[in-house]
């Protein structure tokens, strides 16, 4: 990967950890269907020698977020690990651990974004569309706007997913998230062509 200041395209892979895709109180194994698309895109970015950031939801036992969500992705547990299929990219990537639903506040994240002086596009993939993807995409767009940075944010629909439950219907919440992100100026597309 290029030095941060030379990165023009950054792929951010959000929360594809076992605690959301495989096991635990917040897991929905249906989310795993987007992994082949993640592999395709991460291989593409790697070949282009551009940037990949991997976000891992990682919490301490007394995390304030557990007042709103069940206990999940505790630090030093299997739930906080990246799914096996994507571990091959960890060595190439910048890793950020977050303790909230927004990557924007993860340690060093904004500092690193500010070092990317040639950044032209950010591609966001991962889960959950209406929680952690949305809470990265919209604040990041706002941050770019606030600082008059002309950086495109793209979210491909076939590379993001959310969970399903009786009170949280997957299709409905995906569509709501896509509408809100589009309204904020984020490019919502079906798929990234290679």
matplotlib code that plots the C-alpha trace (Angstrom):
import matplotlib.pyplot as plt

x = [0.0, 1.1, 2.1, -1.0, -0.3, -0.2, -3.5, -6.1, -8.7, -9.5, -11.7, -13.1, -14.4, -16.7, -17.3, -17.0, -16.2, -17.4, -19.6, -21.8, -21.5, -21.1, -21.7, -23.0, -26.0, -25.6, -24.7, -26.8, -25.0, -26.9, -24.4, -21.7, -23.2, -21.4, -17.9, -17.1, -17.8, -15.5, -12.7, -13.2, -13.0, -10.1, -8.1, -8.8, -7.6, -4.6, -3.6, -4.0, -1.7, -4.3, -5.6, -7.6, -8.9, -10.4, -12.7, -13.3, -16.0, -14.1, -15.6, -14.5, -16.9, -18.2, -18.9, -21.6, -23.0, -24.2, -27.0, -28.5, -27.3, -26.6, -23.1, -21.1, -17.5, -15.7, -12.0, -9.8, -12.7, -13.4, -16.4, -14.0, -11.9, -12.3, -14.1, -11.6, -12.2, -10.9, -8.0, -5.7, -6.0, -5.2, -1.4, -2.0, -4.5, -4.7, -6.7, -9.0, -10.8, -13.9, -15.9, -19.0, -21.2, -19.1, -15.7, -15.2, -14.3, -12.0, -8.5, -6.3, -9.0, -9.5, -5.8, -5.0, -7.7, -6.2, -2.8, -4.3, -3.7, -4.4, -7.6, -10.2, -12.6, -13.7, -15.6, -17.5, -18.5, -19.5, -22.2, -24.6, -25.9, -28.2, -25.9, -22.2, -22.0, -24.5, -22.7, -19.5, -20.7, -22.8, -20.4, -17.5, -19.4, -20.2, -16.5, -15.4, -18.1, -17.1, -13.4, -14.3, -12.8, -14.0, -13.8, -16.4, -17.9, -19.4, -21.5, -22.1, -25.4, -24.1, -21.3, -23.3, -25.9, -27.8, -29.4, -32.9, -35.2, -39.0, -38.5, -35.8, -36.7, -33.6, -34.9, -36.7, -33.7, -31.3, -33.6, -34.0, -30.2, -29.6, -32.1, -30.5, -27.0, -28.0, -29.7, -26.4, -24.6, -23.1, -23.0, -25.2, -24.6, -25.6, -22.1, -18.5, -17.5, -14.0]
y = [0.0, 3.5, 6.0, 7.6, 10.9, 9.2, 7.2, 8.4, 5.6, 4.2, 1.1, 1.0, -2.4, -1.9, -4.4, -7.7, -9.4, -12.7, -11.0, -9.7, -12.4, -15.7, -15.8, -13.9, -11.7, -9.4, -12.0, -12.7, -15.2, -13.9, -11.0, -13.4, -13.4, -10.1, -11.5, -12.7, -9.1, -7.8, -10.1, -9.0, -5.3, -5.7, -7.6, -4.9, -2.1, -4.2, -4.6, -0.8, -0.3, 1.9, 2.0, -0.5, 0.2, -2.5, -1.5, -3.9, -3.4, -3.9, -3.2, -3.3, -4.9, -1.6, -0.1, 2.6, 1.2, -1.9, 0.2, 0.3, -3.0, -6.5, -7.2, -8.0, -8.0, -7.8, -7.1, -10.2, -12.5, -14.3, -12.0, -9.1, -11.0, -10.4, -13.2, -15.8, -15.1, -11.5, -12.1, -12.5, -8.7, -7.6, -7.4, -5.1, -2.9, -0.1, -1.6, 0.6, -0.7, 1.3, 1.5, 3.1, 2.8, 5.5, 4.8, 8.6, 8.6, 5.5, 6.3, 7.8, 7.5, 11.2, 11.9, 9.4, 10.7, 14.1, 12.8, 11.5, 14.7, 13.1, 11.2, 11.4, 8.5, 6.5, 3.2, 1.9, -1.7, -3.9, -4.1, -3.0, -0.7, 1.3, 1.5, 1.4, 2.0, 4.9, 6.3, 6.4, 7.6, 10.6, 12.0, 11.5, 13.4, 16.1, 16.3, 16.6, 19.3, 21.2, 21.2, 21.9, 18.6, 17.3, 13.6, 11.2, 8.6, 5.5, 2.8, -0.2, -1.9, -5.4, -5.0, -3.8, -5.6, -5.4, -7.9, -9.1, -9.4, -9.1, -5.4, -4.7, -5.9, -6.1, -4.8, -1.9, -0.7, -1.1, 1.0, 3.7, 3.8, 4.1, 7.0, 8.9, 8.4, 9.5, 12.6, 13.5, 13.4, 9.9, 7.9, 4.8, 2.4, -1.3, -2.6, -1.4, -2.6, -3.7]
z = [0.0, -0.7, 2.0, 3.4, 1.6, -1.8, -1.4, -4.0, -3.3, 0.1, 0.6, 4.1, 5.2, 8.2, 11.0, 9.1, 12.4, 13.7, 16.3, 13.5, 10.8, 12.7, 16.5, 19.4, 20.4, 17.4, 14.7, 11.6, 9.3, 6.3, 6.3, 5.1, 1.6, 0.9, 1.6, -2.0, -3.2, -0.4, -1.6, -5.2, -4.2, -1.8, -4.4, -6.9, -4.5, -3.6, -7.3, -7.7, -4.7, -3.1, 0.5, 2.6, 6.1, 8.1, 11.0, 13.9, 16.5, 19.7, 23.2, 26.8, 29.3, 30.7, 27.2, 27.3, 24.0, 25.9, 27.4, 23.8, 22.3, 23.8, 24.8, 21.7, 20.2, 23.5, 23.2, 23.0, 22.1, 18.9, 18.2, 17.7, 15.1, 11.4, 9.6, 8.3, 4.6, 5.0, 7.3, 4.3, 3.8, 7.4, 6.8, 3.9, 5.6, 8.2, 11.2, 13.4, 16.4, 17.4, 20.5, 19.1, 16.0, 14.2, 12.8, 12.7, 16.4, 16.3, 17.6, 14.8, 12.1, 11.3, 11.8, 9.1, 6.8, 7.1, 6.1, 2.8, 0.9, -2.5, -1.5, -4.3, -3.4, -0.4, -0.9, 2.1, 2.4, 5.3, 8.0, 9.2, 6.4, 8.7, 11.7, 11.3, 7.6, 7.8, 10.9, 9.0, 5.6, 6.6, 9.2, 6.8, 4.0, 6.5, 7.5, 3.8, 3.2, 6.4, 5.2, 1.5, 0.4, -2.9, -2.1, -3.4, -1.1, -2.8, -1.2, -3.4, -2.5, -3.2, -0.6, 2.4, 4.5, 7.8, 10.1, 10.2, 13.2, 13.9, 14.8, 12.2, 8.7, 6.6, 3.3, 4.9, 6.9, 4.0, 1.8, 4.6, 4.9, 1.2, 1.0, 3.9, 2.5, -1.0, 0.5, 2.2, -1.2, -1.0, -4.3, -3.8, -6.7, -7.4, -7.9, -8.6, -12.0, -12.7]

ax = plt.figure().add_subplot(projection="3d")
ax.plot(x, y, z, "-o")
ax.set_aspect("equal")
plt.show()
